[in-house]
Amino acid sequence: MKAAKQKQLWTGPECLVCLSTIAYDVLQRATKDPAIQLKGMKKTYELLTGFTLQQLPTDIANKIYQMIQNLTNNADPFKEIKIASKILAQEAIERIRPHIMKENQPYKRFRKTLAAAITGNVIDFGTAGHSIQMNSEYLEHLYYQINEEGFAIDHSAQLFEAVSSELEILFLADNAGEIFFDTFLLDQMQIRGSNVILVVKGGAISNDATLEDVDDPIFKKVASKIITTGSNALGVSLTESSQEFLELLQNVDLIIAKGQSNFETVYYYHEKLTSKPVYFLFRTKCNRIAQFLGQSIGKNVVLGKNI
């Protein structure tokens, strides 16, 4: 009997360096006690010992985050930076709103909302080697830069056509703060007749958005419903997500997934999660994923799978 072909994966040896760097950063946020930080790093190395090139980095990252939360008794080490990033994002989207709203050509406006969504994806504090300037002027400048650059992988026309009809769309959010930049896109999809269900995490992990982070009237205007994945796992977990969420993945018409963790999990486990088309929106911040996609770091991606 012929062995099943191993699915192509982007994991590499440098993922160990990235994961240990992330662990140390989370430990510093979670506790000021150097003894606990040391213990956390030792436990991280224990977890990394069993890591293989056939494993998704997000799977081991989930174990590291949960270990640190339990060890430090700190359920949300990123709480302060999430609050700061939300304030920052609210300021920044008001700076770029006029540029988007004055565009009368529907497809061009749609592309600007995608540029805004990808701009928000730089508000990420859980990727090793990635940093941002915490001011709204920087994010405004970056939006104009992304809008000018366009998308290195560009399936925006297909996505635009897809949301031109009345669909039920599941939008998998990424980070707190970032999600405010997504509101332009969510609004355009609703205007075009689609029913948008916004999905956030069921508990705190990294700086991912939770229900607390979307407790703002703006989200009730652009989404017909807000739910959670039912877990605090990065991306989408096959084993930890709620049955309600997993069933929605199978039953909606289209899925839009924001950010790297959602890309990793939904792209890799796509056949097990859903038969529906998925569009991924993010900016490449990981060298392994960038190379897997034939890109370099700092590229803007609008990628459709099974479209």
N, C-alpha and C positions, 0 to 999 in steps of 0.2 A: 504494500500500500504506500502510495507516494505521500511524503510528509507535507503538511500544510506550509505554504510559503510564508515566511516571516514578513510581517508588515513593516514597511519602511518607517524608521523612527529617526528623530533628530538628536537624540541623546548622545553625549560625548563625555570623555573623561573630565573636561573642564566643568561639567555640571556639578561635580563634587565641590569644586572651589566656590562656585556660585552659591550652592546650597549652604555651605559652611559660613560664607560671608553673610548671607541673609540671616542665618541663625544667630550670629554674633550681634547683628544690628537689632534683631527682635529682642534678644536678651538685654541689651543696653536700654531699650525702651521699656522693657517689662520690669526691671529691677536695677537698683543701684548697688546691690550687694555683690562684690566681686566673687565671693565664695559660691554663690548661687549661679552667677554667670559661668564660672569655671565648671561647675557641675553640669550645667546645661550644654556647654560645648563638648564635654566628655560624652554625654548622652547622644549628642548630635553625631559625633564620630562613630558611636556604636551603631546608630541607625544607618549611617552611610556605608558601613562595612558590608552590608548585604546588598548594596545598590548595584544594578547591572545595566548594561547598555540596551537591554530590552525592556527597560522600565521608564515610565513617564516621570520626569522630574517633579511634576505636580503631586504625584502620589506620595513620594517621600517627603516633599515639602509640607504636605498636610500633616504627616506624622510629626515632623519637627515643630510646626506651629502648635499643635495640640499638646505635645510634650512640654513646651515652654509655658504655655498657659497653665497647665497643671502644676508644673514645678514652681512657678513664681506666684501662683494664685492670682494671676492678673489675666482676666478674660479678654481684655481689649487694650493691648499695649499701644495701639495706634490711635487711641481715642482723641488725644489732643491734636495730633496732626490732621486727623480727619475733620475736626471742627475748623481748624485753620484753613484747610483746603476747600471746604465748602464756602467759607467767607470769600476766599480768593476767587473761586469759580463764579460766584454770584456777581462779583465786581467785573470780572473779565467778560462774561457773556453780555453784559450791558454795553460794553465797549464795541463788541462785534455785531450786536443785534442790528443796527442800522444798515450795515453793509449787506447783511443777508436779506433783510426785509425789503430793501429798495429794489432788489432784483425781481423783475416781472416775468422773465422767461422761466417757465416751470422747471425744466431740466437743469438750467444753470443755477437756479435757487437750490434745487435738490443737491447738486454737487457742493454748494457752499455749506449746506447743513452737514454733509459728510465730512468736509474739511474741518468744521467745528467739532464734530464728534471725535475725529482723530486728534485734534488739538487737545481735547480733554484727556486723551489717553496718556499724555505725558505726565499727568498728575498721578504718579506711581512711586510708592516708597517701599515696594516689596520686590524690586528687581535689582540685583547686584550690579554695580557699575553705572546705574542710571540715577541722575539727579536733575532737579529743575530749579529755576529761580522762582522764589515765592513772591512774585508780584504780578499784578494784572497787566501791566504794560508789556511784560515779557510774553505772556500768553496771547495778548492781542497781536503782537508782532509775529509770533509763531503761527497764529491762524492765517494771517495774510501770506506768510511764507508757504504754508501747506496749500493754501488755495491757489497760489501761483505755481507751485511745483506739480500739483496734480497727484495722481496715484500711480505708484510703480507697478502695482497689480490693479487693474482697473476693470471691474465688472459693474461699475456704477450704472451704466445704461441698462443692463439686464435687471438690476435691482429697481431702478426707476420704473421700468415697464411692469415689473411684478407688482409693485405697490400701487400701480395705477388702477387696479381693480379692487373690489371689496374683498379683503382677506382678513383672516385672523392671524395676527403676527405675535410671536413670542420674542420679546426683546430681553436678552440676557445682559444685565448691566455689569459693569466692572467696578471701578473705584468710586468712593465718596469724593465729591468735588467734581470729578470727571462727569458724573451723571448729569450735572446741570448743562454741560455742553451738548448732551444727547437730546435735550428737550426740543431743539430746533428740528431735528430729524423726526422725532416722535410726533411733533405737531404737524409736519408736512405729510406724514403717513396717514394721520387721522383726517386731515383736510381732503386727502385723495380717497377717502372712504374706507380705510382699513380700521379694524378693531385691534388696538394695541394692548397687549398684556405685558406689563413691566415686571421683571423678575430680579430680585435682590437676594442676598444671602440670608439664611435663616439664623445666623449667629456671627459674631465678630471673628474675622480672620484677616490678617494683614490690614490694608486700608480699603478693603472691599466694602461696597455699599450694603447696608442693612436697612430694615424698615425705618429705623431711627433717622437714617440719612436721607430718606425721601419724605420725611414729615414736613412737607412744604406744599402750599396750594398749587405751585407751578406743576407738580407731578400729577395732581388730580385732573388738571386741564388737558394734559397730553397723553394720558393713559386711561383706558376704560376700567382697568383693574390692576392692582399691585399685589403680587404674591411673592413668596420666597421659594428657594430651592428645597427648603426643609432641612438644610444642613449648613454647617459653617466650613465646608470643604472648599478649597480653591477650585475654580472652574465648575464642572458638573461631575459629580460622583455617581458611578453606577450603583454603588451599594448604600450610600448614605442619604441620597435625595429622597424626598417624600414621594409617595405613590401618585398624589395629585399632580405634582410637577412632571414626573416621568410620563404620565398619561398625556399631559398637554404637549410634551415633545412629540408624541406620536400623532396627536389629533389636530394640531394647528396647521395652517396652510404653509407657513414660512417662518423661519427662525433667523434672527439677527443676533450674533454673538460679539460682544465687545471685549477687547483686551487679550492679552497673551494666554492667561490661564484658561479662559473659555476656548481660545483657539486650540490649545494643546489637547484638552480633554474632548471637546466636541468634534474636532477634526479627526482625532485618532479613533475615538469610539463611535463615530457617526453611525455606522451600520447597526450598532447595538442600541443606540439611543433613539434613532428616528429614520424614517424613509423620506422625510421632507427636505426640501432644499434649505441650505444654510448659507448665510452671508457673514463673513468675518470682517470686522473693522478694527484696525489697530495700527500702531506705529512700531516698526521693528526695533526692539531694544535688546534682544538676545541674539548673539552671533550665530548660535547653532540653528535657531529657527529661521533667521534671515538667510543663511546659506541653504537650508532645506528648501526655501522658496525661491532660491536663485537671486537673492537680494543682499544688500548690506545693511548695517545698522542705520537707523534714522530714515527709513523709507515708509511711505504711506500705503496701506494695503486695504483694498476693497475686493475681497476674494469670495467668489461663490463656489459652493460645492454641490454637485448634483443639480446644476441649474439647467 
